[in-house]
């Protein structure tokens, strides 16, 4: 009895692995295209462009930071370095926080690939929610840091 159950489970696991590999293989061109597009945008837009956008307005900067971060798309590892450079150039912590959270979580550039893989409705809802939360997280961060 146990042997029969184990054999059925092994069979289902093998089927799942094969199905996952086929799905990954089908989406590989989309993933590679998205990575290349994000890399191209990162190289084409100079770092000084970001610092010239912000006006130190506590209401406008987090929204602008979220918008620019949503379009710019990046990865978490470089975000720390990039955020530090923005702070050194005089951009407010509020704008930098909103920018970086959106930069890592929202992906307008990746939206076509994400829509194709996960569905258009889900991709749009996830990106919109991440954008709104990037602004909220930035404001909460500043409030907490202000308390200390």
Rosetta blueprint (number, residue, H / E / L):
1 X L
2 X H
3 X H
4 X H
5 X H
6 X H
7 X H
8 X H
9 X H
10 X H
11 X H
12 X H
13 X H
14 X H
15 X H
16 X H
17 X H
18 X H
19 X H
20 X H
21 X H
22 X H
23 X H
24 X H
25 X H
26 X H
27 X H
28 X H
29 X H
30 X H
31 X H
32 X H
33 X H
34 X H
35 X H
36 X H
37 X H
38 X H
39 X H
40 X H
41 X H
42 X H
43 X H
44 X H
45 X L
46 X L
47 X H
48 X H
49 X H
50 X H
51 X H
52 X H
53 X H
54 X L
55 X L
56 X L
57 X L
58 X L
59 X L
60 X H
61 X H
62 X H
63 X H
64 X H
65 X H
66 X H
67 X H
68 X H
69 X H
70 X H
71 X H
72 X H
73 X L
74 X L
75 X L
76 X H
77 X H
78 X H
79 X H
80 X H
81 X H
82 X H
83 X H
84 X H
85 X H
86 X H
87 X H
88 X H
89 X L
90 X L
91 X L
92 X L
93 X H
94 X H
95 X H
96 X H
97 X H
98 X H
99 X H
100 X H
101 X H
102 X H
103 X H
104 X H
105 X H
106 X L
107 X L
108 X L
109 X L
110 X L
111 X H
112 X H
113 X H
114 X H
115 X H
116 X H
117 X H
118 X H
119 X L
120 X H
121 X H
122 X H
123 X H
124 X H
125 X H
126 X H
127 X H
128 X H
129 X H
130 X H
131 X H
132 X H
133 X H
134 X H
135 X H
136 X H
137 X H
138 X H
139 X H
140 X H
141 X H
142 X H
143 X H
144 X H
145 X H
146 X H
147 X H
148 X L
